[in-house]
Amino acid sequence: MREFPQMGCVVTMDDSLSLEELREEVDDLRQLVKTLLTIIMEEADGVQTGSAPSIPDQPKRGYCM
């Protein structure tokens, strides 16, 4: 194990993780972020699924309930 000082703390890095394992973890995290952003952008006010009532005389986009 190697130690890296970071903002006053010592962070240990385990060399047992291979580069391929790190790539897989990054890919998993990237997919999770993409999924969460999709949910935030498309389902923020429920209008996309029709689950939230729409407010009369309001634009279809640009507002949140």
Secondary structure per residue as TSV (DSSP state, phi and psi in degrees):
chain	resnum	aa	ss	phi	psi
A	1	M	-	360.0	142.8
A	2	R	E	-112.8	151.3
A	3	E	E	-112.0	136.8
A	4	F	E	-125.2	121.2
A	5	P	E	-71.0	134.0
A	6	Q	E	-147.3	110.5
A	7	M	T	52.3	46.1
A	8	G	T	83.6	-3.8
A	9	C	E	-114.0	155.7
A	10	V	E	-101.7	121.6
A	11	V	E	-106.4	124.7
A	12	T	E	-93.4	141.8
A	13	M	E	-117.8	123.6
A	14	D	-	-85.8	119.9
A	15	D	T	-76.3	-1.7
A	16	S	T	-74.3	-19.0
A	17	L	S	-74.4	127.6
A	18	S	-	-83.8	165.1
A	19	L	H	-62.0	-37.6
A	20	E	H	-65.3	-39.8
A	21	E	H	-64.7	-39.1
A	22	L	H	-66.2	-40.0
A	23	R	H	-62.4	-42.4
A	24	E	H	-62.7	-41.1
A	25	E	H	-65.0	-41.7
A	26	V	H	-63.4	-41.9
A	27	D	H	-63.0	-41.3
A	28	D	H	-62.5	-43.9
A	29	L	H	-66.5	-38.1
A	30	R	H	-62.3	-43.0
A	31	Q	H	-65.2	-39.2
A	32	L	H	-63.0	-45.0
A	33	V	H	-61.9	-43.1
A	34	K	H	-60.9	-43.5
A	35	T	H	-63.7	-45.4
A	36	L	H	-64.4	-41.2
A	37	L	H	-64.8	-37.5
A	38	T	H	-62.5	-44.0
A	39	I	H	-63.3	-44.6
A	40	I	H	-63.3	-44.5
A	41	M	H	-73.8	-38.3
A	42	E	H	-94.2	-24.1
A	43	E	H	-118.9	15.2
A	44	A	S	-58.4	-41.3
A	45	D	S	-113.7	3.6
A	46	G	S	79.5	-3.3
A	47	V	T	-66.7	-35.2
A	48	Q	T	-60.2	-36.0
A	49	T	T	-92.8	-10.4
A	50	G	T	81.6	8.8
A	51	S	-	-80.3	-18.6
A	52	A	S	-107.3	140.6
A	53	P	-	-69.8	144.8
A	54	S	-	-89.1	149.6
A	55	I	-	-89.5	127.9
A	56	P	T	-60.5	146.1
A	57	D	T	60.3	29.3
A	58	Q	S	-115.4	150.1
A	59	P	-	-63.9	152.1
A	60	K	S	-70.6	-22.7
A	61	R	S	-128.9	159.8
A	62	G	S	95.2	4.9
A	63	Y	-	-137.6	158.6
A	64	C	-	-131.4	143.2
A	65	M	-	-81.9	360.0
